[in-house]
Amino acid sequence: MAKVIVVTSGKGGVGKTTSTAALGAALAQRGEKTVVVDFDVGLRNLDLVMGAERRVVYDLINVIQGDAKLPQALIRDKRLETLHLLPASQTRDKENLTEDGVERVMDELRKSFDWIICDSPAGIERGATLAMRHADTAVVVTNPEVSSVRDSDRIIGLLDSKTAKAERGDKIDKHLLLTRYDGARAERGDMLKVDDVLEILSIPLIGIIPESMDVLRASNVGSPVTIADERSEAAIAYRQAAQRLAGENLPVALPGERRGFFGKIFGRRAA
Amino acid sequence: MTKVLTKTDQRPIRLKGRSFLALVLAPEMPFEEWLGRLDDLASRSAGFFLGRPVVLDVEGLQVSRAELQAMIEQLAERNVRIMGIENAKPSQIGPGMPPAMRGGRPADDFAAPAEDAEPAGQASQSGEAKASPSADAPQVRATSSMIIDTPVRSGQSIIFPEGDITVVGSVASGAELVAGGSIHVYGTLRGRALAGSVGNASARIFCHKLEAELLAIDGLYKTAEDMEPKLKGKSVQLWLDGDAIRAETFN
């Protein structure tokens, strides 16, 4: 049974695309057939983070408009054969993203994949609402700061009212993925604490991703952090988040608590 | 500039809302025929429309502005005064005509005067029926309430002019509650709460933890900046005392 996940946040720059790639790769590493779909028409980035930018021929808009068949537009990852990418169009107008077209593509993807992960654009406009439209589960990516938390709250409201599942009267599963978390700064009060964010958003937490150079480096070399640097703390956190998405019951650990090594990194950065 | 600065009366103008029950007439085509039926109805009870607010519902009616104007005049000749027009296209309404109305909610049907054509002898009976309070006076009902057991998210607006709103959960920053009666929040109130919005000065706001952006009772409001800092984060009730919002913490 295919599961459609939307990775969304409202606010830009919180790590949606990075998280989509990392979660997608982590799920694919479990041997399950996964596709990551970029909905950010005009500002696509998922192809870069996945390291597939030089292999894009057709894109989501081409498939919607009937210029290409879905298998022609799908790009298989070179490192993981269970991982695929459906890129967004960089040149087309986002008006071409139609409700019917998206539904058709989603139905077709459901037939051949276990996981369909939709990378939502920032904002609450068409692209974002269409990305969440057919989702079964939402991963709400939030940074521990007030503006990101409020935007996430707004997005949760939309998930509960504007998705196909909500309109049918069902509840969409929502999970919080806290990214760019810096334990030392939260301790000093420069950032919201995990409990504060959870209290405001009141949805279950599936992972805390530490602010880390490994994530930035992985993005820049065009590889999801879960493939590029498997043993980094961020990769472990993403992999565990993917396990929780798949239904495994694991406690969420606060970054920096587990290993002294990271405590040193945080300590150095704080100085 | 000095004029503004030296102004002594700084009381804000209170903008109040009130809702009224109006009779809605939906004309059908051909209009002449419908008017005939209306005359028939009115003849059974003289003055049925007299002094009643009437709203004209023109949904699906293919008439021009001039034709609609003529309809309103013909109704005026029968002492039916139109206070507003519902479901009209902007092109159908012009200056000098009743304003367009939106957001109507259905209410109980009005009892039409004497259902069957009755002999003259029974006409007085129907007159009596009209005088009894049950026929068309607004019925006294228990104050209704709305219960929300999920958190109210930023950007959501819960509007309930009929009574109280109770939220079992938190109200996020950027969310809004508008109640005709009181507001109860069993969680943190971070957004806006407007109680007594239809002119109810006895409405109150209760919250488990006060972090509100704006509070209002009966049109009188207070922003977060005007609130006493010691109330922040506390269990609070707020009520109206004349022209001032009073607050008290629960211990």
Interface residues (C-beta under 8 A of the other chain):
Chain A: R150 D151 D153 R154 I156 G157 L158 D160 E199 I200 S202
Chain B: T150 P151 R153 S154 G155 Q156 G169 S170 A172 S173 G174 A175 T188 R190
